Amino acid sequence: MKSEIKFSDERVRKALQDLKKSKTEDKQLYRWIMRAFEDLEGNAFCGIQIPKKLIPKIYINKYGIDNLWKYDLPKSWRLIYSVANGQICIVSIILEWMSHKDYERRFSYN
């Protein structure tokens, strides 16, 4: 199901723009994220759904979400997003991206 990409807040949008301007390996991360956006625009459910009981409380409290998805990026990076049903279309709301190490910490896997 097609979706429209939105950001959870301006901080996330700015972080993506900073990646785009980067002259380091962050530029590659930007390309991976943009590829993920293309995939999400084509199918909002192409990621892996995280069971409701494993959704970190920080996301529920901060964004009021009731579903959470992850999209695996290269080199163990993770794109975290939620899917919302708008009046006209499905919206993929980008919450953040993080390294695998940070992902394990956030989800209390270690």
Phi, psi and omega in degrees: 000127183294152179216166176251137181274129174228158178255147181296327177198173184294331179300319181292317178300316180295321179299322178293318178296324177295321177297318182298322182279347185297150177251011182251197179294348176298333178298322178293320177300319176302314180297319178297318180294319179296323176296320177298319178300318178300314179298317181293324177296326178283327181202105182300338185257023181281346177278192180252123180286134178269129180305142183307321182291345180260359179292122179301138182302330180302323179288320180295314181290318185283321187245351180065032183275158175234007175212152182214140182229153173233145176240121181282122176262164176301160178056036174066021173279154180231136173255124183253130181211166177234156181247128179236148179262106177280179180296324186245332185214170173278140180240127172265116183260113182281119181269312179184172170229154185203161175289165180300321180299314179292325177298314179298321178295312182300322183264011177055042178274350179224000000 
